[in-house]
Structures are given as structure tokens and as C-alpha cells.
Amino acid sequence: MAASADVGEEGRIRLLLPWHSAHSNLIRALRDGKGFVVRVPDGTTRVRDDIPRMPQGGKHLGDDEIAVIAAWIDAGCPEHGAE
């Protein structure tokens, strides 16, 4: 199951897709906020490069920390970590 969030009238952003960190908007937000794929109400998709880098107002994660999150997504987002 993919996690997604509403972005108002523009549509929905899929935050992550288990087993596919390379296609994860969460990873894109942690890296640089570019390349977000947004599904708009008419069913088409749009790419946005103006999403603020996460976390906003806080210390950004390093490449090693982002790699841990990407590995978790690639493992299918297990609840108790990769076993």
C-alpha cells in the first residue's frame, strides 16, 4: 500500500511506494525537493520541482541517513525494521 497526502486542489502526492525508494517522493524531499510526481484530479500526473527540502526548518539528513530510509522502503517498509 502506498502512502499519499492531499495537496489541495492540485491533487495527491504519493509519499512512498514500498520496495521502490527510487520512485519515492519522500526520498526526493529529503534530498532536494525536486522531481515530485503529483497525480492531479483528472488522473494525469505532473512533476514539481518546487517542494521544500525536508525537514523544513530543521537540520537536513545526511546521505547515510537518507540511505537508511531508502533501504527501509526497498525492504517493503516493515513495521519493525528489516529482519
N, C-alpha and C positions, 0 to 999 in steps of 0.2 A: 504494500500500500504506500502510495506517495503522500508526503506531507505537503500541503499547499496553504496559501494565505490569500485573502482577498486584497486587491489593490484598488478598491473603489470601482468607479465606472469603467476603468480600463480593463478589468478582468481579474485573473488569478495568476499568481506566480507559484509554480511548483518549486518548493524549497529543496526537496531532495527526492531521489529515486533510489531505493535500496539496490545495492550491487552496481551502481553506476555513478561513482563520485565525479567522473569526468563530465557528467551532464547535470551536476548538482548546482543549483543557484546558491545554495548555502556556501559551498566551497568558493564559488565566484565572488560572493560578498565578502568572504574572509580574505581573499587575495587582493581584489582591486575594485569590485563592484561593476565590472564590465562584462557584457555578454549575457545579461539576464534574459531568459526566454519567458515571455508573458503570453498567456492564452487570453485573447480578447473575447467578449461575449458572442461575436459572430462565428467563433470556432477557429479562427485563424490565429497565428502566433506572430509576435513581434519581438525583436531583440532590442533591449535597452542597455545603454552604457552609462547611465546617469544614476545608478543606485549607489548610495554612500557605502564606503567600506565599513565592515563591521569589525568589532563593536563600535558604534558611534559614541564618541566622547570618551572612549577608553583606550587602553593600550592594545594595539593590534597584535594578533598572534603571529608568531614566527613560522617559518616554513616547516620546521619539525613538528610544531603543534598542529598546524593545518594538515600535515601528512597523517597524523594520528586520527583525526576526524575523518579524513578521506578513506583511511583503511577501515574504520568502523562502518562507513557507508558501503564500501566494497564488500564487507563481510555480511551485508544484509541488515545492518542496524540492529544487532542483537541487543536485547534489553540489559544483559549482564556482561557486556563486552565479549570480545572474540574468545572462544574457548578452544 
